[in-house]
Amino acid sequence: MTFTPSRRQFGAGLASLAFAGFAARTGLAQDVRYRSEVTGYGPLVRDPAGLLDLPQGFSYRVLSELGQRMDDGFRVPDAADGMGLVPLAAGRVALIRNHELKDSAIERGPTGGDKALIDRLARLSTYDGTLPGGTSTLIVDTRTNRLVSQHLSLAGTAVNCAGGVTPWGSWISCEETVARAGGGRTRDHGWAFEVPANARGLSDAVPLTGLGRFKHEAAAVDPRTGIVYLTEDEQEGLFYRFLPNVRGRLSAGGRLQAMGFADAPQGGDGRNWAGSRPWTPGSWKRAVWIDVDGPDNPDGDLRLRMHKAGAARMARLEGVHFGKDELYFTCTSGGTRKCGQIMRYVPSRHEGQPGERDDPGMIQLFVESTDPSVLDFADNITLAPWGHLVVCEDKYVENPMDCLRGITPEGKVYALAQVRIDTEPAGVCFSPDGRTLFVNIYSPAKTLAITGPWNSFRA
């Protein structure tokens, strides 16, 4: 399916932007719920298919959707969340897509509830039987944006939310749960798993225990050092880093640490909620890193123990992406209005080394939204080749009409797309040539390829 707005529809979009009011957080049904701080790519044009509004000249193609039979015989699962892109040969890429499915969602998983497929999955190498979470891998030819193949690539895991690509050609898939064995589960959950992009079947489901057991959200790897940065989706979540013993071999162990703010009481509080010390947007803090005691977290109290040890509180840390010598991560419910924040972290020249204490990494409150029509509940995040952030919203309101937001290097926000059904966009990532933005529609699951005049941005 492909949709390109016509000039007549573009005119209608201009009129709606000029005259429509903006919905409050109650989620009243309106065609326009967004406001842009800069022109960007112009107003969004209503999609006659009722899926995704885009600016004039942009279009999308549906590559994969819920229930399709994949090349391995399994079905495309639902709850398409975080996704990473790894370049392959001959213009092809691997899109490794998470499926955020709980134990009970068997009918929405890769078997679709079909007994024969359930029995077949039970005979394969999975982490925990036939649990429906995990990943699927799409091979896409970016020269034509055609799907070449798709298959199940991680199985037997639960609530696979986000993750991150590695410089060595894999995807770290993270479980956003700390469910223990029992009640149909044979093993504990709350781990990260590595999925090679070149695997043509199920990868070995080996938990990366050194990365800790907690409600993982996303991961990003510094290509210079191999250090892995991790987010935790909790109201008092932490920002972690993993110092690997061997670069590129995460299963070989290492040190897990949590970040605090230097010279801040009890490690600091970055949420800007009532009762916390104000943090002015644009300002910086010096980071300190504290060794995690007991990263296997058998009692599910890791963040609480680390708060006492001096780690900084953050509000529902979600997407994280490493750009040019710095990384960005979102705090979905942070800020004085609880509309969301985006943090920027610049690692030390001596990151993870003894000289770091005298020359620490720095963290900035890059963006804090005070207007839900501009940015509301920032979630997955990526960096466009031209230096703009692209952020997925995940609002907790009725009829949310979540947006894809662009953010300039100056921190100005603009609308890039708007989902017209009651679900979120997720898993944003760009093709290596910068011509295509891939994104998931969470449920019913779809993976889209968006193209258009990316060079037409206006400040």
Summary of the structure (lengths in Angstrom):
residues: 459
radius of gyration: 21.1
end to end distance: 31.2
largest distance: 62.0
contacts: 1696
relative contact order: 0.15
helix: 10%
strand: 39%
